[in-house]
């Protein structure tokens, strides 16, 4: 799955794959985030946020925001991965 995701990010998602890839990867990321303890998701929400301060007594838990940030970072990592070993012409 990771190899295919990297390939699709680097070459551009085809129409046939784009929706399925988005749903699959989003589902995996959502499941991983849901499995985290609430306080860890709150820390991730806070670390990804643009807040200059944190003055709420209740932790901010924004799983959708965390998922978007994780997906963005995954795409950046996938985009920079060396895929030469998969090149049939090499």
N, C-alpha and C positions, 0 to 999 in steps of 0.2 A: 504494500500500500504506500509506504514512504517513497519507494523508488518511483512509482507511478505519479504520486503527488508532485515530486520534484520535477519530473519530466513535464508534466502538464503546466506547472508554474513557469518553467523556463521556456517552453515552446508555445505557450498559449493554450488555454483550454478550448477544446473543440466543442461544438454545440452538443454533440452526442454525449460527451463526458461531463460537461460543466455542471449540470444540475445534479447528477448522481454524485459527483465528486464533492460538491458543496454540501449536500445532505449527509454524505458519509462522514466527511471530516468534521463537520459541525456537530454531528451526533456523537462522535468519539470525544471531541473536546468537551461538549456539554456533559457527557457522562463522567469524564475525569474531574471536571469542576464540581459536579454534584457530589462526588465521592469525598471531596476535601472537607475537613472540618470547617464549620461556619467562620471561626476566627481566622483561618488561613485565607478564605475567600475575601473576608473583610480586609485583611492586610494587602491582598492582591488588588482589590478595588481601590484601596487608598494609594498604593504604590503606582498604579497606572493613572490615577486621577491628576487633575491639574490644580488640586487644592493647595493653597499656600499654608493652610492651617487646618487643624482638625479639632473642633470644639464640641462635637456631639458626644453624648454619653453612650449612645447605642452605636455599635459598629456599622459602617456603611457596607452593605452587601449587595453588590450589583453584578449578578452572575452573567448577565448579557454583555455588560461592558467588559468584564474579564474575558469572556469567550471571544469577543471581537479583538481584543488586544492579543490574546494568545494566537488566534488565527492569523493576525497580521504578522506577528513575529515568526510563526511557522512558515509563512509564505516568504519572508525575507531569508530565512535559513535555507529553505528549499531552493530559492532563486540563486543562491550563491554556492550551492553544492556542486562539486565536480562530477559531471555525469559522463566523462570521456570513456569510462570502461563499458558503457552501454552503447557506444557508437559502433554500429556494424562496419563502418568504413575504415575504422582505425585498426 
